[in-house]
Amino acid sequence: MKKSTDNSILVSIITVVYNGEKYLQQTIDSVRNQSYSNIEYIIIDGGSTDGTIDIIKKNNIYISKWISEPDEGLYDAMNKGIELSNGDLIGMINSDDWYELDAVELMLNAYLQNPSKSIFHADRYDITENGIRKLKKFHSSVFKFKYYAMTYNHPSMFIKREEYQIHKYNTKLKALSDYQFVLEAFLRDREIFHYLEIPLVNYRLLGISNQMHLFEALIEGYKARANAKFNGLKNILSFVIRLFYNVIIKRRLK
């Protein structure tokens, strides 16, 4: 894809962190070293008690805005960042993760070439505990997305400001508010999505959604679909499908 030379568009990047001193510097470096320079970088800290604030202060020259205060969890912090942002296009990179060096430029180019789209997404690299990097591609199955699980790579997403003016992240969900957000948008108008078939973000498999027990994940998935106004009977079918697959199929495959 041809890169854009237009440097006039402000892109906001938001990092949410709590006690993230182990990887935060790598995250910050991946933002400040982007090939595109007109970036507003915002860090939302949840009141860290480790060395996170020291890292933020050390990198203050690269950070447009930052706050440190208690919050109601990951999605509350994301919403705070959105409220503080001024960019036409908004990306989220959590403190465990990092961008490829041309991620912002490639997404901005897609944004400029596709003015009717609002949610831009791509592939990602999953990083295991032992440092192995595996490609995680977007799965295009509508059935899987609606009835089973998130198929879009939320860490790769750059979203128009106008979309966040319609809805934000549900702070009552623990781990699947991003799924609810994307499903809401998809059910409203699936044509607003634009896919770049390239990995743009490195995602460590350390998040809350990877630590949830099966039943907790099933219940949260049901709530996310219900909140997104997914059909009630179809939501029950989704619950049954996910339960059957995780309890029966996965055990047989082991």
C-alpha positions as CSV (number, residue, x, y, z in Angstrom):
1,M,0.0,0.0,0.0
2,K,1.3,3.4,-0.9
3,K,2.1,5.5,2.1
4,S,0.6,9.0,2.6
5,T,2.7,12.1,2.7
6,D,-0.1,14.2,4.2
7,N,1.1,15.2,7.7
8,S,-1.8,17.5,8.5
9,I,-4.2,15.0,10.1
10,L,-3.9,14.7,13.9
11,V,-3.9,11.1,15.1
12,S,-4.5,10.4,18.8
13,I,-2.9,7.3,20.4
14,I,-4.1,6.3,23.8
15,T,-2.2,4.0,26.2
16,V,-4.0,2.7,29.3
17,V,-1.7,1.4,32.1
18,Y,-1.7,0.2,35.7
19,N,1.6,-1.0,37.3
20,G,3.0,-1.5,33.8
21,E,6.7,-0.6,34.4
22,K,7.9,-3.9,32.8
23,Y,6.8,-3.1,29.2
24,L,5.7,0.5,29.1
25,Q,8.9,1.9,27.8
26,Q,8.7,-0.4,24.7
27,T,5.1,0.8,24.1
28,I,6.1,4.5,24.3
29,D,9.1,3.9,22.0
30,S,6.9,2.2,19.4
31,V,4.7,5.4,19.4
32,R,7.4,8.0,19.4
33,N,9.3,6.2,16.6
34,Q,6.4,6.0,14.2
35,S,7.0,7.0,10.6
36,Y,4.1,9.4,10.9
37,S,4.8,12.3,13.2
38,N,1.5,14.3,13.8
39,I,0.5,12.2,16.8
40,E,-1.1,13.2,20.0
41,Y,0.0,10.7,22.6
42,I,-2.1,10.3,25.7
43,I,-1.4,8.0,28.7
44,I,-4.1,7.1,31.2
45,D,-2.7,5.6,34.4
46,G,-4.9,4.0,37.0
47,G,-2.9,5.1,40.0
48,S,0.2,2.9,39.6
49,T,2.3,2.1,42.7
50,D,5.3,0.7,40.8
51,G,7.8,2.7,38.6
52,T,5.2,3.5,35.9
53,I,4.9,7.2,36.8
54,D,8.7,7.5,36.7
55,I,8.7,6.1,33.2
56,I,6.0,8.5,32.1
57,K,7.8,11.5,33.5
58,K,11.1,10.4,31.9
59,N,9.3,10.4,28.5
60,N,7.3,13.5,29.1
61,I,8.7,15.2,26.0
62,Y,7.0,12.5,23.8
63,I,3.6,12.6,25.7
64,S,1.0,15.1,24.9
65,K,-1.2,14.5,28.0
66,W,-1.2,12.1,30.9
67,I,-3.2,11.6,34.0
68,S,-2.8,9.3,37.0
69,E,-5.9,8.5,39.1
70,P,-8.0,5.6,40.2
71,D,-10.5,4.4,37.7
72,E,-13.2,1.7,37.3
73,G,-11.0,-0.5,35.1
74,L,-9.6,-0.9,31.6
75,Y,-12.6,0.4,29.7
76,D,-13.2,3.4,32.0
77,A,-9.6,4.4,31.4
78,M,-10.1,4.0,27.6
79,N,-13.1,6.3,27.7
80,K,-11.1,8.9,29.7
81,G,-8.5,8.8,27.0
82,I,-11.1,9.3,24.3
83,E,-12.6,12.3,26.1
84,L,-9.1,13.9,26.3
85,S,-8.2,13.2,22.6
86,N,-8.4,15.7,19.7
87,G,-7.4,13.5,16.8
88,D,-9.6,12.8,13.8
89,L,-8.4,9.1,14.1
90,I,-7.9,7.4,17.4
91,G,-5.8,4.3,18.2
92,M,-5.4,2.3,21.4
93,I,-2.2,0.6,22.4
94,N,-2.1,-1.0,25.8
95,S,1.0,-0.9,28.0
96,D,1.9,-4.6,27.3
97,D,1.9,-4.1,23.5
98,W,3.7,-2.2,20.8
99,Y,3.1,-1.0,17.2
100,E,5.0,-1.8,14.1
101,L,6.9,1.3,13.0
102,D,4.6,2.3,10.1
103,A,1.3,1.3,11.8
104,V,0.0,4.8,12.1
105,E,1.0,5.9,8.6
106,L,-0.6,2.9,7.0
107,M,-3.8,3.4,8.9
108,L,-3.9,7.1,8.1
109,N,-3.5,6.3,4.5
110,A,-6.4,3.9,4.6
111,Y,-8.5,6.6,6.4
112,L,-7.7,9.2,3.7
113,Q,-8.5,6.8,0.9
114,N,-11.7,5.5,2.4
115,P,-13.7,8.5,3.7
116,S,-16.9,6.5,4.1
117,K,-15.3,4.1,6.5
118,S,-15.1,4.6,10.3
119,I,-13.4,1.6,11.8
120,F,-10.0,0.5,10.4
121,H,-8.5,-2.8,11.5
122,A,-5.7,-5.1,10.6
123,D,-3.9,-8.3,11.6
124,R,-1.7,-8.6,14.6
125,Y,1.2,-10.6,16.1
126,D,0.4,-12.5,19.3
127,I,3.4,-12.7,21.7
128,T,3.5,-15.8,23.9
129,E,5.1,-15.8,27.4
130,N,8.3,-17.3,26.0
131,G,8.5,-14.5,23.4
132,I,7.4,-16.5,20.3
133,R,5.5,-14.3,17.8
134,K,2.6,-15.8,15.9
135,L,0.5,-14.1,13.3
136,K,-3.2,-13.6,14.3
137,K,-5.2,-12.7,11.2
138,F,-8.7,-11.2,11.1
139,H,-11.2,-14.0,10.6
140,S,-13.9,-12.9,8.2
141,S,-16.6,-15.3,9.2
142,V,-19.7,-13.3,10.2
143,F,-21.2,-16.4,11.8
144,K,-18.2,-16.9,14.1
145,F,-18.1,-13.2,15.0
146,K,-21.8,-13.1,15.9
147,Y,-22.2,-16.5,17.5
148,Y,-18.8,-17.4,18.9
149,A,-16.2,-14.7,19.7
150,M,-14.4,-11.6,18.7
151,T,-12.8,-12.1,15.3
152,Y,-11.6,-8.6,14.8
153,N,-8.2,-7.6,16.3
154,H,-9.2,-4.7,18.5
155,P,-5.6,-3.7,19.4
156,S,-5.0,-3.0,15.7
157,M,-8.1,-0.7,15.4
158,F,-8.0,3.0,14.5
159,I,-11.4,4.5,14.8
160,K,-12.9,7.8,13.6
161,R,-13.8,10.3,16.3
162,E,-17.3,10.4,15.0
163,E,-17.8,6.7,15.9
164,Y,-16.8,7.3,19.5
165,Q,-19.3,10.1,19.6
166,I,-22.0,7.5,18.9
167,H,-20.9,5.1,21.6
168,K,-18.0,4.3,23.8
169,Y,-16.9,1.3,25.9
170,N,-19.2,-0.3,28.5
171,T,-17.5,0.0,31.8
172,K,-19.7,-2.6,33.4
173,L,-18.0,-5.4,31.5
174,K,-14.7,-6.8,32.7
175,A,-13.1,-8.0,29.5
176,L,-15.4,-8.0,26.5
177,S,-16.5,-4.4,26.2
178,D,-14.4,-4.1,23.0
179,Y,-16.4,-7.0,21.6
180,Q,-19.7,-5.2,22.5
181,F,-18.4,-2.0,20.9
182,V,-17.5,-3.7,17.7
183,L,-20.6,-5.8,17.5
184,E,-22.8,-2.7,18.1
185,A,-21.1,-0.9,15.2
186,F,-21.3,-4.0,13.0
187,L,-25.1,-4.5,13.6
188,R,-25.7,-0.9,12.9
189,D,-23.7,-0.8,9.6
190,R,-21.2,-3.4,8.6
191,E,-20.0,-1.3,5.7
192,I,-18.1,1.1,8.0
193,F,-15.3,-1.4,8.5
194,H,-12.1,-1.4,6.5
195,Y,-9.5,-4.2,6.7
196,L,-5.8,-3.9,6.0
197,E,-4.3,-7.4,5.5
198,I,-1.1,-6.7,7.3
199,P,0.0,-7.1,11.0
200,L,0.4,-3.7,12.6
201,V,0.5,-4.4,16.3
202,N,2.3,-6.8,18.7
203,Y,-0.1,-8.2,21.4
204,R,1.2,-9.9,24.5
205,L,-1.2,-12.7,25.6
206,L,-1.4,-11.3,29.2
207,G,-4.8,-9.6,29.1
208,I,-7.9,-10.0,31.3
209,S,-9.8,-11.9,28.6
210,N,-7.0,-14.6,28.5
211,Q,-7.4,-15.1,32.2
212,M,-11.2,-15.5,32.5
213,H,-12.7,-18.8,33.5
214,L,-15.0,-20.5,31.0
215,F,-18.3,-19.8,32.6
216,E,-17.4,-16.2,33.4
217,A,-16.4,-15.7,29.8
218,L,-19.7,-17.3,28.6
219,I,-21.8,-15.0,30.8
220,E,-19.8,-11.9,29.8
221,G,-20.2,-12.8,26.1
222,Y,-23.9,-13.2,26.6
223,K,-24.1,-9.8,28.3
224,A,-22.0,-8.1,25.6
225,R,-24.3,-9.4,22.8
226,A,-27.4,-8.4,24.8
227,N,-26.0,-4.9,25.3
228,A,-25.3,-4.7,21.6
229,K,-29.0,-5.5,20.9
230,F,-28.2,-8.8,19.4
231,N,-31.4,-10.9,18.9
232,G,-32.4,-12.7,22.2
233,L,-33.0,-16.2,20.7
234,K,-29.8,-15.9,18.7
235,N,-27.9,-14.9,21.8
236,I,-29.1,-18.0,23.6
237,L,-28.0,-20.1,20.6
238,S,-24.6,-18.4,20.7
239,F,-24.3,-19.3,24.4
240,V,-25.1,-23.0,23.6
241,I,-22.7,-23.1,20.7
242,R,-19.8,-21.7,22.8
243,L,-20.6,-24.0,25.7
244,F,-20.8,-27.1,23.5
245,Y,-17.5,-26.2,21.7
246,N,-15.6,-25.4,24.9
247,V,-16.9,-28.4,26.9
248,I,-17.2,-31.1,24.3
249,I,-15.2,-30.3,21.2
250,K,-12.1,-28.8,22.8
251,R,-11.8,-31.7,25.3
252,R,-12.0,-34.3,22.4
253,L,-9.3,-32.4,20.6
254,K,-6.9,-32.6,23.5
